[in-house]
Amino acid sequence: MCKEILIDVHEMQPPEPMDVVMKGLDNLNQGEYIKMIHRMQPHPLYDVLLDNGFRYKVTNGEYGFDIYIWFAKDKKTGEFVKSQI
């Protein structure tokens, strides 16, 4: 089973959400994924993720959007995340 790292930034003001998620990405390990809760879609983050070897999936959430982030090379975690949402 994969481990979820929850990062709730829905009450934060920019640029704090980007800072928080970037720190989370620095600490992410194989077999883990981030679930980021955000009140809006952080479009600048998406290019950063793709350019740095991550993949993501966005769904509608209770507070706006739930953004799931994992390593692109971690196929098992990517499949797990997609099966859970």
N, C-alpha and C positions, 0 to 999 in steps of 0.2 A: 504494500500500500504506500502511496505517496503522502508526503507531509505538506500540509497547507500552512503558509505563513500569512496571517491576516494583517493587512495594513489599511486602517480606516482613516481616510483623509477628507471625508465629506464635509467636515466643518472647518477645514483649514483654508487659508487664503494663499494665493500664489505669491511667491514660488515655493512655499513650504511643501506642498504635496510632491513636487518633482524632487526636492531634496530628500524627502523621506523615502520615496520609492527607490531612488538611486542608491541610497545606503543599504536598503533591503536587497537590491540586486547584487551589491558587492558581497553580501553575506550568504547568497543563495547557493545551495549545494545540489548536486545531482540527486534526483528523487524528490526534490522539493519544488513547490510552486508558490507564487504569491497570488493572493486574492486581494485586490485593491478596491476599496469601496470609495467611490468618488461621486460628487453631485453633478459633474459634467464630464464630457469626454476630453481627456488630455491629449489632443491631437499631436502636439509636439513630441510627446513621449513615444508615440507609435513608431516614428522613424528612428528614434534613438534605439528602441528595442530591436528593430529589424537590423539596423546597422551594427549591432553589438552581439549578435548571435542568440537572440531571444525570439520567442513567438508569443502571441497573445490572442485572447478571445474575449470579446466584450458582450455582456448580456445586460438586460434591464434589471435593476436591483431595487431594493427597498428605498434607498436614498438617492437613486439616480442610476448609476452604472456600476456593475461589478466587472473588473478587469482582471483576467487570469493571465499570469505571466510565467513562462518556463523556458528552460534552455532549448534551443532549436534541435540540438543534437540528442536531447533526452526524449526519444520517441515514446518510451513507456509512460513517462509522466504526461506528455502531450496527449496520448491516447486516453489516459486516466481522466485528465481534466475534461476533455471533450465528452467523455461518457457520463460525467457527473453533472453537466450543465445542459 
